[in-house]
Amino acid sequence: MTGFQLVDVGSSNGTFLNGERLSANQPAPLRSNNVIKIGAQEWTFE
C-alpha cells in the first residue's frame, strides 16, 4: 500500500481515527481530513 498509514502499537488508551478505535497493529490508511485522536490530543490529517 502506498501513502500514509496510522497504526496503534498496543497503547493502553487507544488510537482513534474518525471516532473509531483502531485495532492494535492493524494499519489504517490516512486520507485528507481524517481526524486522529490520541489521548486528549486531536489532529486533522491534511
N, C-alpha and C positions, 0 to 999 in steps of 0.2 A: 504494500500500500504506500502511496506517496502522500505528501502533505504532513500536517501536524496531527499528533495524537495526544490524548491525555490518558494517563494510567495511574490508578491508585495502587500503591505497592503494599497494601495491607495496613493502612492507617487506622487508628482506633476511632477517630471521629468521622471518617469517610470523606470522600471527594464527590462533589455533585456537579453534574453537567445538565443545565436547563432544568434544575429541580429534581433530577433523578440521580439516586446514589449509584456510583459506579461499582461494579463487582471488582474485587481485588485481582490485579494482574491481567485484566481484560482491556486492551487498548480500545479507546473510543475516538473516532475521527472528529477533529475540530473543524467547524465551519464558521464563516463570518457571522458575527453577532451571537454566537453561543455564549451562555453565561456560565462561568466557572465559580464554584464556591468551595472554599477550603477553610474550615473553622468559621470565624466571624468575617473573613475577607471574601469579597466578591469582585470578580473581574469580568469584563466583556471581551471576548476574543475578536480581533478585527483582522 
